[in-house]
């Protein structure tokens, strides 16, 4: 089984160090907390743009399929569809492998940047107080980062030995990064004007829906297409844990999106 010519853990480390060095070189310890937050958001927006472009490039490339012993579409003894030749599940792509390691490193850096923001709010209270403030102030954000970091680092153990699975699905979900620059622009506009910009919010609502819901539909549609059934049937035929994960991801995004749309409609009245 082919293995990468580099260590994915080295990519994770270099990614974390590079982003950390960029932030540290631009950060002045005496600058106000709001300026540090703006710098972190600028780096995040730039990362999202580059990550989205690389993700699109990886999905556009040919994907290697390792030889499988079963015919596509057959049912195995566990009553599961055979995906041994399904590019969505068994496809291999070196750029996609690199992106997952790079993204893991970025998320480690971003968690550190969030801690630095918390510390900058009150430098006199120390690291412990900054950690507690961060956990209390952004528990969902911290949990989101922790789960993604753990998942992506666990994935690297499979990438290192050439046993990675589901990379096309991961890349499709990485396209959700495309909405982040508009999310940060929304923050900048509100900070500079004191109120939200309905044009930015509308653009964010459209891009958010297209990337967050569109990527899930694309995965379901591609999986169903391989087995000759529709997107809903593809969702229904998933294992229970995959159904729960897909449903939770879509549901949480839907709650946030509906809230944004309601805000837009209220301001237009």
C-alpha positions in Angstrom: 0.0 0.0 0.0 1.5 3.4 -1.0 2.7 5.6 1.8 3.4 9.4 1.7 7.0 10.5 1.0 6.8 12.9 4.0 5.7 12.6 7.6 2.2 14.1 8.1 3.2 15.0 11.6 6.0 17.2 10.3 3.4 19.1 8.2 1.2 19.5 11.3 4.2 20.9 13.2 5.3 23.2 10.4 1.8 24.5 9.9 1.4 25.4 13.6 4.8 27.0 13.8 4.4 29.0 10.6 1.1 30.5 11.6 2.3 31.1 15.1 5.4 32.9 13.8 3.3 35.1 11.5 1.0 36.1 14.4 3.9 36.7 16.8 5.8 38.8 14.2 2.8 41.1 13.6 1.6 41.2 17.2 2.8 44.0 19.6 2.3 43.1 23.2 1.1 46.6 24.1 -1.6 46.8 21.4 -5.2 46.7 22.5 -7.1 43.4 22.7 -9.4 44.5 19.8 -6.4 45.0 17.5 -5.1 41.5 18.3 -8.6 40.0 17.6 -8.6 41.8 14.2 -5.2 40.4 13.4 -6.3 36.9 14.3 -9.4 37.3 12.1 -7.3 38.6 9.2 -5.0 35.5 9.4 -8.1 33.3 9.6 -9.7 34.9 6.6 -6.5 34.5 4.6 -6.2 30.9 5.7 -9.8 30.1 4.7 -9.3 31.6 1.2 -6.1 29.6 0.5 -7.6 26.4 2.1 -10.7 26.7 -0.1 -8.6 27.1 -3.3 -6.4 24.1 -2.4 -9.5 22.0 -1.5 -11.1 22.8 -4.8 -7.8 21.9 -6.5 -7.7 18.5 -4.7 -11.3 17.6 -5.6 -10.5 18.5 -9.3 -7.5 16.2 -9.5 -7.6 12.5 -10.4 -8.0 10.3 -7.4 -6.2 6.9 -7.1 -8.3 3.9 -6.4 -6.5 0.9 -5.0 -7.5 -2.5 -6.4 -10.5 -4.0 -4.7 -11.7 -7.6 -4.6 -15.4 -7.0 -4.6 -17.7 -5.6 -7.3 -19.0 -2.1 -6.9 -22.6 -2.0 -5.5 -22.6 -5.5 -4.0 -23.5 -6.2 -0.4 -21.1 -7.8 2.0 -21.8 -10.1 5.0 -22.4 -7.1 7.3 -25.2 -6.0 5.0 -23.2 -2.9 4.0 -22.6 -1.5 0.5 -19.2 -2.3 -0.9 -17.2 0.9 -1.2 -13.8 -0.7 -1.9 -13.8 1.0 -5.4 -15.8 4.1 -4.4 -13.7 7.2 -5.0 -15.7 9.0 -2.3 -14.5 6.5 0.3 -11.4 4.7 -1.0 -9.9 7.5 -3.2 -6.3 8.5 -2.5 -4.9 12.0 -3.1 -1.6 13.4 -1.9 -2.8 17.0 -1.9 -5.8 16.1 0.2 -3.5 14.3 2.7 -1.4 17.4 2.9 -4.4 19.7 3.4 -5.7 17.6 6.4 -2.3 17.8 8.1 -2.0 21.5 7.3 -5.5 22.2 8.7 -4.8 20.3 11.9 -1.7 22.5 12.4 -3.7 25.6 11.7 -6.4 24.6 14.2 -3.8 24.0 16.9 -2.4 27.5 16.2 -5.9 29.0 16.2 -6.6 27.5 19.6 -3.4 29.1 20.9 -4.4 32.4 19.3 -7.7 32.3 21.1 -5.8 31.7 24.4 -3.6 34.7 23.6 -6.7 36.8 23.0 -8.1 35.8 26.4 -4.7 36.6 28.0 -4.5 40.0 26.3 -7.9 41.0 27.9 -6.2 41.2 31.3 -2.5 40.5 31.4 -2.3 40.9 35.2 -4.4 37.8 35.9 -2.1 35.2 34.5 -2.4 32.1 32.3 -4.8 30.1 34.5 -7.3 32.9 34.6 -7.0 33.3 30.8 -7.7 29.6 30.3 -10.8 29.7 32.5 -12.0 32.9 30.8 -11.6 31.2 27.4 -13.4 28.0 28.5 -16.3 30.0 30.0 -16.6 32.5 27.3 -16.3 30.2 24.2 -17.1 26.7 25.3 -18.7 25.7 22.0 -15.8 27.2 20.0 -13.2 25.4 22.2 -15.0 22.1 22.0 -15.3 22.5 18.2 -11.6 23.0 17.8 -10.7 20.2 20.2 -12.8 17.7 18.4 -11.5 18.7 15.0 -7.9 18.6 16.1 -8.3 15.2 17.7 -10.1 13.9 14.6 -7.5 15.2 12.2 -4.5 14.1 14.3 -6.1 10.6 14.5 -6.5 10.7 10.7 -2.8 11.3 10.3 -2.1 7.9 11.9 -3.8 6.3 9.0 -2.3 8.7 6.4 1.2 7.8 7.7 0.6 4.1 6.7 -1.5 4.7 3.6 -4.8 3.5 5.1 -6.8 6.8 5.0 -10.5 6.6 4.1 -13.2 9.1 3.2 -10.8 11.8 2.0 -13.2 13.2 -0.6 -15.9 13.6 2.0 -13.4 15.4 4.3 -12.4 17.7 1.4 -16.1 18.4 0.6 -16.7 19.4 4.2 -13.5 21.6 4.2 -15.3 23.7 1.6 -17.3 25.0 4.5 -14.3 27.2 5.1 -15.4 29.4 2.1 -17.9 31.2 4.3 -15.4 32.2 7.0 -14.0 35.4 5.2 -17.5 36.8 5.0 -18.1 35.9 8.7 -15.0 37.9 9.6 -16.0 40.7 7.3 -19.3 40.9 9.2 -17.3 41.3 12.4 -15.1 44.0 10.9 -18.1 46.0 9.6 -19.9 45.8 12.9 -16.7 46.9 14.7 -16.1 49.9 12.4 -19.7 51.1 12.1 -21.3 49.9 15.3 -24.0 47.9 13.5 -24.4 45.0 11.0 -24.3 45.6 7.3 -27.4 43.9 5.7 -25.5 43.4 2.4 -22.6 41.5 4.1 -25.1 39.5 6.1 -27.1 38.6 3.0 -24.0 37.5 1.2 -22.9 35.5 4.2 -26.3 33.8 4.4 -26.1 32.8 0.7 -22.5 31.5 0.8 -23.1 29.9 4.2 -26.1 27.9 2.9 -24.3 27.0 -0.4 -21.2 25.7 1.3 -22.5 24.2 4.5 -25.6 22.6 3.2 -24.4 22.2 -0.4 -21.3 20.2 0.6 -23.5 17.7 2.6 -25.9 17.3 -0.3 -22.9 16.8 -2.7 -21.6 14.0 -0.6 -24.9 12.3 -0.3 -25.6 12.7 -4.0 -22.2 11.4 -5.0 -22.4 8.4 -2.7 -25.9 7.6 -3.9 -24.9 8.0 -7.6 -22.1 5.4 -7.1 -24.7 2.9 -5.9 -27.4 4.0 -8.2 -29.8 5.6 -5.8 -30.7 9.2 -4.6 -29.3 11.5 -2.0 -32.0 10.7 0.6 -31.5 7.0 0.2 -27.8 7.5 0.6 -28.4 9.2 3.9 -30.8 6.5 5.0 -28.3 3.7 4.1 -25.6 5.2 6.3 -24.6 3.6 9.5 -26.4 5.0 12.5 -23.3 6.9 13.8 -22.8 8.5 10.4 -26.4 9.5 10.2 -26.1 11.1 13.6 -23.0 13.0 12.7 -24.4 14.2 9.4 -27.7 15.2 11.0 -26.0 17.0 13.9 -23.7 18.9 11.6 -26.5 19.9 9.3 -28.8 20.8 12.3 -26.3 23.0 14.0 -25.5 24.9 10.8 -29.3 25.2 10.2 -29.9 26.8 13.6 -27.2 29.4 13.1 -28.3 30.1 9.5 -32.0 30.5 10.5 -30.9 32.9 13.2 -28.9 35.0 10.7 -31.8 35.1 8.2 -34.2 36.2 10.9 -31.9 39.1 11.8 -31.8 40.1 8.2 -35.5 40.0 7.8 -36.1 42.0 11.0 -33.8 44.8 9.8 -35.5 45.0 6.4 -38.9 45.7 8.0 
